[in-house]
Amino acid sequence: MTLPGGYELDDDRARLDLDAAWDLIERYAYWARSRTRDVVERQLAGSWRVLAAYHEDQLVGFARAMADGETLGYLADVVVAPEHRGRGVGRALARAMVEEGAAAGWRWMLHTRDAHGLYAELGFGPAGGNYLERPGTSWESSPALASEPIEASVLYVATFHVPASGVEAFQAYERAVLPVMRAHGGRVERRLRGSDGQVEVHVLRFPSAGALDAYRADPGRATVAHLFEQSGTTMHLQPVADLPPG
């Protein structure tokens, strides 16, 4: 399926780039922060369908579904890289998944913290009185656990100035250090890049200021610090606060 702006949707499993899919989940899926790569790969392999979005043949988003193949489906992991959001890619992924072919007549379920409006357009709404759920013990499967660290957490904005000659080294550092951050409960909530590709702004969330300190002192981070130094990148870290709506 082709979309405006040079995007296409494809559910060919052989085309799916597992490295790129894991990168999207690790960086941008706040709901999946308890998962490891091996878990994500097994989930993708075991899903009823995985629908990916491509731009210039690069994976920029995907969604997956669990289903019985007859009447019931669960929409999961709809994620799009920040630089490709606002162009209808996520909406197209969700719509194609739940409205394409025989699946259009199924009962579909999902969980979301902040995309109720988008899914309302596709017919999703509050469950009726006959729906029950037994929460799991992981962060992402338990609403109670999911809300607790967010309310108690702290936000930081990290601004990186990356010289053109150091982009590759900085990206290698980022790939190596993200698992260390996750081990301390930290995550990148949003990632912005300047049009010249040499300025990046990351919105980071940690359970506490102490968790950030522990991450910065982690020996695992120190072992890859040479990549950061090699890139010639400078960083400014600033604590920030959430503003109320309006």
C-alpha positions as CSV (number, residue, x, y, z in Angstrom):
1,M,0.0,0.0,0.0
2,T,1.4,3.4,-1.0
3,L,0.8,6.5,1.1
4,P,1.4,10.2,0.3
5,G,4.9,11.6,0.9
6,G,6.7,8.5,-0.4
7,Y,5.6,6.1,2.3
8,E,4.5,2.6,1.8
9,L,3.0,-0.1,4.1
10,D,4.2,-3.7,3.7
11,D,3.5,-6.9,5.8
12,D,6.3,-9.0,4.2
13,R,8.1,-10.6,7.1
14,A,11.2,-11.2,5.0
15,R,11.6,-7.5,4.4
16,L,11.3,-6.5,8.1
17,D,14.6,-5.1,9.5
18,L,14.9,-6.5,13.0
19,D,17.7,-4.1,13.9
20,A,15.5,-1.1,12.9
21,A,12.4,-2.5,14.6
22,W,14.2,-3.0,17.9
23,D,15.7,0.5,17.6
24,L,12.2,1.9,17.3
25,I,10.9,0.0,20.3
26,E,13.9,0.7,22.5
27,R,14.0,4.4,21.7
28,Y,10.3,5.4,21.3
29,A,7.9,2.9,22.9
30,Y,7.4,4.1,26.4
31,W,5.0,1.2,27.1
32,A,7.7,-1.4,26.2
33,R,10.6,-0.3,28.5
34,S,10.7,-3.6,30.3
35,R,11.3,-5.6,27.2
36,T,14.7,-6.9,25.9
37,R,15.6,-7.4,22.2
38,D,15.1,-11.2,22.4
39,V,11.6,-10.7,23.8
40,V,10.7,-8.2,21.0
41,E,12.0,-10.6,18.3
42,R,9.9,-13.5,19.7
43,Q,6.9,-11.2,19.8
44,L,7.4,-10.2,16.2
45,A,7.9,-13.8,15.1
46,G,4.8,-14.9,17.0
47,S,2.4,-12.1,15.9
48,W,-0.5,-12.8,13.6
49,R,0.6,-9.9,11.4
50,V,3.3,-7.3,11.4
51,L,2.7,-4.3,9.2
52,A,5.7,-2.0,8.6
53,A,5.9,1.5,7.2
54,Y,8.9,2.4,4.9
55,H,10.2,5.6,3.5
56,E,12.9,5.4,0.9
57,D,13.1,1.7,1.7
58,Q,14.0,2.4,5.4
59,L,11.8,1.1,8.2
60,V,10.2,4.1,9.9
61,G,7.4,2.5,11.9
62,F,5.4,-0.6,12.4
63,A,2.4,-2.2,14.2
64,R,1.8,-5.8,15.1
65,A,-1.3,-7.8,16.1
66,M,-2.1,-10.9,18.0
67,A,-5.3,-12.7,16.7
68,D,-7.1,-15.9,16.5
69,G,-7.5,-15.4,12.7
70,E,-11.2,-15.6,12.8
71,T,-13.0,-13.1,15.1
72,L,-10.7,-11.5,17.7
73,G,-7.6,-9.3,17.4
74,Y,-5.3,-7.2,19.7
75,L,-3.5,-4.2,18.2
76,A,-0.1,-3.7,19.7
77,D,3.2,-1.7,19.4
78,V,2.1,1.0,16.9
79,V,5.3,3.0,16.8
80,V,6.7,5.6,14.4
81,A,10.0,7.4,14.4
82,P,9.6,11.0,15.6
83,E,10.8,12.6,12.4
84,H,8.1,10.8,10.5
85,R,5.2,11.6,12.8
86,G,2.5,14.1,11.9
87,R,2.2,12.7,8.4
88,G,-0.5,10.1,9.0
89,V,1.8,7.1,9.1
90,G,0.7,5.8,12.5
91,R,-3.0,6.3,11.6
92,A,-2.5,4.5,8.4
93,L,-0.8,1.5,10.1
94,A,-3.6,1.2,12.7
95,R,-6.3,1.6,10.1
96,A,-4.8,-0.9,7.7
97,M,-4.4,-3.4,10.5
98,V,-8.0,-3.3,11.8
99,E,-10.0,-2.4,8.7
100,E,-8.2,-4.4,6.0
101,G,-9.9,-7.6,4.6
102,A,-11.8,-10.0,6.9
103,A,-10.2,-8.4,10.0
104,A,-12.5,-5.4,9.5
105,G,-15.3,-7.3,11.1
106,W,-13.4,-8.6,14.1
107,R,-13.6,-7.4,17.7
108,W,-10.3,-5.4,18.2
109,M,-8.7,-4.5,21.5
110,L,-5.8,-2.3,22.5
111,H,-4.3,-0.3,25.4
112,T,-3.1,3.3,25.1
113,R,-2.1,6.0,27.5
114,D,-2.2,9.0,25.2
115,A,-3.7,8.2,21.8
116,H,-7.4,7.9,22.6
117,G,-8.5,10.4,19.9
118,L,-6.7,8.6,17.1
119,Y,-8.2,5.3,18.0
120,A,-11.7,6.8,18.5
121,E,-11.5,7.6,14.7
122,L,-11.2,3.9,14.1
123,G,-14.2,3.0,16.3
124,F,-12.4,2.1,19.5
125,G,-14.0,3.2,22.8
126,P,-14.3,2.3,26.4
127,A,-15.0,-1.4,27.0
128,G,-18.5,-2.5,28.0
129,G,-19.3,-4.0,31.3
130,N,-18.6,-7.5,30.1
131,Y,-14.8,-6.9,29.6
132,L,-12.5,-8.1,32.4
133,E,-8.7,-8.0,32.6
134,R,-6.1,-9.7,34.8
135,P,-3.1,-7.4,34.9
136,G,0.4,-9.0,34.6
137,T,3.4,-8.2,36.7
138,S,5.5,-6.4,34.2
139,W,5.5,-2.6,33.9
140,E,3.8,-2.5,30.5
141,S,1.0,-4.9,31.3
142,S,-0.1,-3.4,34.6
143,P,-1.9,0.0,34.6
144,A,-1.2,0.5,38.2
145,L,2.5,-0.1,37.8
146,A,2.6,1.9,34.6
147,S,1.2,5.1,36.2
148,E,3.3,5.0,39.4
149,P,6.8,5.7,38.1
150,I,5.5,8.3,35.7
151,E,4.0,10.4,38.5
152,A,7.1,10.1,40.6
153,S,9.7,10.5,37.9
154,V,11.8,13.4,36.8
155,L,12.4,14.9,33.4
156,Y,15.6,16.2,31.8
157,V,16.4,17.8,28.4
158,A,19.7,16.8,26.9
159,T,21.0,19.0,24.0
160,F,23.7,17.5,21.9
161,H,25.9,19.3,19.4
162,V,27.3,16.7,17.1
163,P,29.9,17.7,14.5
164,A,29.4,16.3,11.0
165,S,32.5,14.2,11.3
166,G,31.3,12.6,14.5
167,V,27.7,11.5,13.7
168,E,28.5,7.9,13.2
169,A,30.5,7.6,16.4
170,F,27.7,9.4,18.3
171,Q,25.1,7.0,17.0
172,A,27.3,4.1,18.0
173,Y,27.6,5.5,21.5
174,E,23.8,6.0,21.7
175,R,23.1,2.4,20.6
176,A,25.5,1.1,23.3
177,V,24.4,3.4,26.1
178,L,20.6,3.1,25.8
179,P,20.5,-0.4,27.4
180,V,22.5,1.0,30.4
181,M,20.0,3.8,30.7
182,R,17.1,1.4,30.7
183,A,18.7,-0.7,33.4
184,H,18.4,2.3,35.7
185,G,14.8,3.0,34.7
186,G,15.6,5.8,32.3
187,R,14.1,6.2,28.8
188,V,14.1,8.7,25.9
189,E,10.6,10.0,25.8
190,R,11.2,12.2,22.7
191,R,14.0,12.8,20.3
192,L,14.3,15.8,18.1
193,R,16.9,16.6,15.4
194,G,17.8,19.9,13.8
195,S,17.6,20.2,10.0
196,D,21.4,20.2,9.7
197,G,21.6,16.8,11.5
198,Q,24.1,18.2,14.0
199,V,21.9,19.2,16.9
200,E,19.8,16.7,18.8
201,V,17.5,17.3,21.7
202,H,16.4,14.3,23.9
203,V,13.7,14.4,26.5
204,L,14.8,11.9,29.2
205,R,12.7,10.5,32.0
206,F,14.2,8.8,35.1
207,P,12.4,7.4,38.2
208,S,14.4,9.9,40.3
209,A,17.4,12.2,40.3
210,G,19.3,9.4,42.1
211,A,18.5,7.0,39.2
212,L,20.1,9.5,36.8
213,D,23.2,9.7,39.0
214,A,23.5,5.9,39.1
215,Y,23.2,5.8,35.4
216,R,26.0,8.4,34.9
217,A,28.2,6.5,37.3
218,D,27.5,3.1,35.8
219,P,30.7,1.3,34.7
220,G,28.9,0.1,31.6
221,R,28.5,3.7,30.5
222,A,32.1,4.4,31.2
223,T,33.2,1.6,28.9
224,V,31.6,3.2,25.9
225,A,32.5,6.8,26.8
226,H,35.4,6.8,24.3
227,L,32.8,6.7,21.5
228,F,31.2,9.9,22.8
229,E,34.6,11.5,23.1
230,Q,35.6,10.3,19.6
231,S,32.5,11.9,18.2
232,G,33.5,15.4,19.5
233,T,29.9,15.9,20.8
234,T,29.1,18.4,23.5
235,M,26.1,18.0,25.8
236,H,24.0,20.2,28.0
237,L,21.7,18.6,30.5
238,Q,18.9,20.6,32.1
239,P,16.2,19.4,34.5
240,V,12.7,20.4,33.4
241,A,9.1,20.1,34.6
242,D,5.9,19.0,33.0
243,L,3.4,21.8,32.3
244,P,-0.3,21.4,32.9
245,P,-2.5,21.3,29.8
246,G,-3.5,24.8,28.6
